[in-house]
Amino acid sequence: MLNLLELQQLIAVSELGSFSKAAERFFVSTPTITRSMRHVEAAFGATLFNRDKNKVTLNETGRLAVERARRVLQEADAAVAQVQAFDRSLRTISVVSCAPAPLWDLVPRITRLYPGLSTNTRVADLPATEQALRTNACDIAVLPYWPEDQGLRVRHLMDEQLFVCVKRDHALAGRTSVTLDNLNGFNFLLGSDLGFWSDLCRNRLTASKLLVQSDDFALAEVIRQSSLPCFTTDVAVRMRYRNIGNSRVSIPIEDPEVNVSFYLVAHDSPKIAKLFG
């Protein structure tokens, strides 16, 4: 019976055109490769090589054998990856959230309830979060609405309201509240990986320029030094997320779509039952 190492050696001989060079690649002797190739030919029940004095080439049957060997090795690699992924899934709770703030409380909660498991999290836009739930690419999704699908387990997780954060001498600083229409036209500093919040800002602030910083530390530094407005939420303020100093005021935004209720959503499974208990 063939083994995977022999198939790898067969491919090496086909690529290098030499038993000795294949031996060098695998750090073995040339006689070892010669014996392996004889065993490969015996297993296939066919001659695979044209053996000249100074060169080894594949015959037509050998070329087909190499093609099939490549496929077998690819399938073997895929099988290993699938088994490893499945094993990780047994020891990991995967969460995809449409916004970052729900994870700040959810991850510690999962850790308390499942001390033997690790947590894998990702913030995605709303369509990607919905797709991850639909295709079972995650154990839990966080959505900004209660889904109608009766086959899902759902519970309210938290509420969050968007604020605009401006310098104390900004034209809006004296307002007790604002709307997105009031903000449209101002330029803003914005973080990345904000999930559906990013899309909401782009869709509603069409006359504004959004200067996106991918590094959170860099964003905090730019906010401290810049006069441009930025965004925060009541949850971020309460949890003291991101230290931007005391030179800004946070003003609540009135629009209904920025006052969001988040829901924990999952397919029914004993694995995540404690989160819905």
C-alpha positions as CSV (number, residue, x, y, z in Angstrom):
1,M,0.0,0.0,0.0
2,L,1.2,3.5,-0.8
3,N,1.9,6.0,1.9
4,L,1.7,9.8,1.7
5,L,5.5,10.2,2.0
6,E,6.0,8.0,-1.1
7,L,3.6,10.1,-3.0
8,Q,5.4,13.3,-2.0
9,Q,8.7,11.7,-3.1
10,L,7.1,10.7,-6.5
11,I,6.1,14.3,-7.1
12,A,9.6,15.5,-6.1
13,V,11.2,13.1,-8.6
14,S,8.8,14.4,-11.3
15,E,9.7,18.0,-10.5
16,L,13.4,17.5,-10.2
17,G,13.9,14.9,-12.8
18,S,16.4,13.0,-10.6
19,F,16.3,10.4,-7.8
20,S,19.4,12.0,-6.3
21,K,18.0,15.5,-6.2
22,A,14.7,14.1,-4.7
23,A,16.9,12.4,-2.1
24,E,18.5,15.7,-1.2
25,R,15.1,17.4,-0.8
26,F,14.0,14.7,1.7
27,F,17.4,14.4,3.4
28,V,17.7,10.7,2.6
29,S,20.0,8.6,0.4
30,T,19.5,8.0,-3.3
31,P,19.0,4.2,-2.7
32,T,16.2,5.1,-0.3
33,I,14.4,7.1,-3.0
34,T,15.1,4.3,-5.6
35,R,13.5,1.7,-3.3
36,S,10.5,4.0,-2.6
37,M,9.9,4.5,-6.4
38,R,10.1,0.8,-7.0
39,H,7.5,0.3,-4.3
40,V,5.3,3.0,-5.9
41,E,5.5,1.2,-9.2
42,A,4.7,-2.1,-7.6
43,A,1.7,-0.6,-5.8
44,F,0.4,0.9,-9.1
45,G,1.3,-2.3,-11.0
46,A,2.9,-0.3,-13.8
47,T,6.2,1.2,-14.9
48,L,6.2,4.9,-14.3
49,F,9.7,6.1,-15.3
50,N,11.9,6.1,-18.4
51,R,15.3,5.4,-16.8
52,D,18.2,6.7,-18.8
53,K,21.8,6.6,-17.6
54,N,21.9,10.2,-16.3
55,K,18.2,11.1,-16.2
56,V,14.9,9.9,-15.0
57,T,11.7,11.0,-16.7
58,L,8.1,10.1,-16.3
59,N,6.4,8.1,-18.9
60,E,2.7,8.7,-19.8
61,T,1.5,6.4,-17.0
62,G,3.9,8.1,-14.6
63,R,2.4,11.6,-15.4
64,L,-1.0,10.3,-14.6
65,A,0.2,8.8,-11.3
66,V,1.7,12.2,-10.3
67,E,-1.5,13.9,-11.1
68,R,-3.4,11.5,-9.0
69,A,-0.8,11.8,-6.2
70,R,-1.2,15.5,-6.1
71,R,-5.0,15.1,-5.7
72,V,-4.6,12.5,-2.9
73,L,-2.2,14.8,-1.0
74,Q,-4.6,17.8,-1.4
75,E,-7.4,15.7,-0.1
76,A,-5.3,14.4,2.8
77,D,-4.4,18.0,3.7
78,A,-8.1,19.0,3.5
79,A,-9.0,16.1,5.7
80,V,-6.5,17.0,8.4
81,A,-7.7,20.7,8.3
82,Q,-11.3,19.6,8.6
83,V,-10.6,17.3,11.6
84,Q,-8.5,20.0,13.3
85,A,-11.2,22.6,12.7
86,F,-13.9,20.3,14.1
87,D,-11.8,19.5,17.2
88,R,-11.3,23.3,17.8
89,S,-15.0,23.8,17.4
90,L,-15.6,21.4,20.3
91,R,-13.3,23.4,22.5
92,T,-14.3,26.9,21.3
93,I,-17.4,29.0,21.3
94,S,-17.4,31.2,18.2
95,V,-19.2,34.5,18.2
96,V,-19.9,36.9,15.4
97,S,-21.3,40.3,16.4
98,C,-22.6,43.1,14.3
99,A,-21.0,45.6,16.7
100,P,-18.1,45.6,19.1
101,A,-19.7,46.7,22.4
102,P,-21.8,43.6,23.0
103,L,-18.6,41.5,23.1
104,W,-17.2,43.5,26.0
105,D,-19.8,42.0,28.4
106,L,-20.5,38.8,26.5
107,V,-17.0,37.4,26.4
108,P,-16.4,37.6,30.2
109,R,-19.8,36.0,30.6
110,I,-18.9,33.1,28.3
111,T,-15.6,32.6,30.2
112,R,-17.5,32.4,33.5
113,L,-20.0,29.9,32.2
114,Y,-17.6,27.8,30.2
115,P,-14.2,28.0,32.0
116,G,-13.0,25.0,29.9
117,L,-13.6,26.5,26.5
118,S,-12.0,29.3,24.6
119,T,-13.9,32.1,22.9
120,N,-13.3,33.2,19.3
121,T,-14.9,36.5,18.3
122,R,-15.3,38.6,15.2
123,V,-17.1,41.9,14.5
124,A,-18.7,42.0,11.1
125,D,-21.2,44.1,9.2
126,L,-24.9,43.0,9.4
127,P,-25.1,40.9,6.2
128,A,-22.0,39.0,7.2
129,T,-23.2,38.4,10.7
130,E,-26.6,37.1,9.4
131,Q,-24.8,34.8,7.0
132,A,-22.5,33.4,9.7
133,L,-25.6,32.5,11.7
134,R,-27.5,31.1,8.7
135,T,-24.6,28.9,7.6
136,N,-23.6,27.8,11.1
137,A,-20.2,29.5,10.7
138,C,-20.6,30.6,14.3
139,D,-22.1,29.3,17.5
140,I,-23.7,32.6,18.5
141,A,-24.5,35.8,16.6
142,V,-25.3,39.2,18.0
143,L,-28.0,41.0,15.9
144,P,-29.6,44.4,16.3
145,Y,-33.1,43.0,16.0
146,W,-35.2,40.0,17.2
147,P,-35.3,37.5,14.3
148,E,-38.6,36.0,13.3
149,D,-37.2,32.5,12.7
150,Q,-38.9,30.4,15.4
151,G,-36.2,27.8,15.2
152,L,-33.6,30.1,16.8
153,R,-32.9,30.8,20.4
154,V,-33.0,34.5,21.2
155,R,-32.5,36.7,24.3
156,H,-32.0,40.4,24.8
157,L,-28.4,41.2,25.5
158,M,-28.0,44.9,25.9
159,D,-29.0,48.4,24.6
160,E,-26.7,51.0,23.2
161,Q,-27.0,54.6,22.1
162,L,-24.7,56.5,19.7
163,F,-23.1,59.8,20.9
164,V,-21.1,62.4,19.0
165,C,-18.0,63.4,20.8
166,V,-16.8,67.0,20.2
167,K,-14.3,69.5,21.5
168,R,-15.7,71.8,24.2
169,D,-15.3,74.8,21.8
170,H,-17.0,73.0,18.9
171,A,-20.2,74.6,17.4
172,L,-22.3,71.7,18.6
173,A,-20.8,71.5,22.1
174,G,-23.7,73.4,23.8
175,R,-26.4,71.1,22.4
176,T,-28.1,68.7,24.7
177,S,-28.8,66.4,21.7
178,V,-28.3,66.2,18.0
179,T,-29.7,64.4,15.0
180,L,-27.8,62.7,12.2
181,D,-29.0,65.4,9.9
182,N,-27.4,68.0,12.2
183,L,-24.1,66.1,11.8
184,N,-24.2,65.5,8.1
185,G,-21.5,67.7,6.5
186,F,-19.1,67.6,9.4
187,N,-16.0,65.4,9.0
188,F,-15.4,62.7,11.5
189,L,-12.7,60.4,12.9
190,L,-13.8,56.8,12.9
191,G,-12.5,53.5,14.0
192,S,-12.5,50.3,12.0
193,D,-14.2,47.0,12.8
194,L,-17.4,48.8,14.0
195,G,-19.8,46.4,12.4
196,F,-23.1,47.9,11.3
197,W,-22.2,51.2,12.9
198,S,-19.8,51.9,10.1
199,D,-22.4,51.3,7.5
200,L,-24.9,53.5,9.3
201,C,-22.5,56.4,9.4
202,R,-21.6,56.0,5.7
203,N,-25.3,55.8,4.7
204,R,-26.6,58.7,6.8
205,L,-23.6,61.1,6.7
206,T,-23.3,61.3,2.9
207,A,-21.9,64.8,3.0
208,S,-19.3,64.0,5.6
209,K,-15.8,62.6,5.2
210,L,-14.9,59.7,7.5
211,L,-11.2,59.5,8.4
212,V,-10.9,55.8,9.4
213,Q,-8.1,54.6,11.8
214,S,-7.5,50.9,11.9
215,D,-5.4,50.9,15.1
216,D,-7.4,51.7,18.2
217,F,-4.4,53.1,20.1
218,A,-3.6,55.4,17.1
219,L,-7.2,56.5,16.9
220,A,-7.2,57.5,20.6
221,E,-4.0,59.5,20.0
222,V,-5.5,61.3,17.0
223,I,-8.7,62.1,18.8
224,R,-6.7,63.7,21.7
225,Q,-4.7,65.8,19.2
226,S,-7.4,66.6,16.6
227,S,-10.4,69.0,16.7
228,L,-12.4,66.7,14.4
229,P,-15.5,65.1,16.0
230,C,-15.7,61.4,16.6
231,F,-18.3,58.9,17.9
232,T,-18.8,57.0,21.1
233,T,-21.7,55.3,22.8
234,D,-23.3,55.3,26.2
235,V,-21.8,51.8,26.8
236,A,-18.3,53.0,25.9
237,V,-18.6,56.0,28.2
238,R,-19.9,53.8,31.0
239,M,-17.1,51.3,30.6
240,R,-14.5,54.0,30.0
241,Y,-13.5,52.4,26.7
242,R,-10.7,54.4,25.0
243,N,-9.0,57.1,27.0
244,I,-9.4,60.3,24.9
245,G,-8.9,62.9,27.7
246,N,-11.2,65.5,29.2
247,S,-11.3,68.0,26.4
248,R,-14.5,66.7,24.7
249,V,-18.1,66.4,25.5
250,S,-20.4,63.6,24.4
251,I,-23.8,64.5,23.0
252,P,-26.6,61.9,22.5
253,I,-27.9,61.4,19.0
254,E,-31.7,61.3,18.9
255,D,-32.4,59.2,15.7
256,P,-34.2,55.9,16.5
257,E,-31.8,53.9,14.4
258,V,-28.9,54.8,16.7
259,N,-30.7,53.6,19.8
260,V,-30.1,49.9,19.4
261,S,-31.2,46.8,21.2
262,F,-28.8,43.8,20.7
263,Y,-29.9,40.2,20.8
264,L,-28.0,37.0,21.4
265,V,-29.1,34.6,18.7
266,A,-28.2,30.9,18.1
267,H,-29.4,27.7,16.7
268,D,-30.6,25.4,19.5
269,S,-27.7,23.4,20.8
270,P,-26.7,22.0,24.2
271,K,-23.3,23.7,23.7
272,I,-24.6,27.2,24.3
273,A,-27.6,26.4,26.5
274,K,-26.2,28.1,29.6
275,L,-26.2,31.5,27.8
276,F,-30.0,31.2,27.3
277,G,-30.9,29.7,30.7
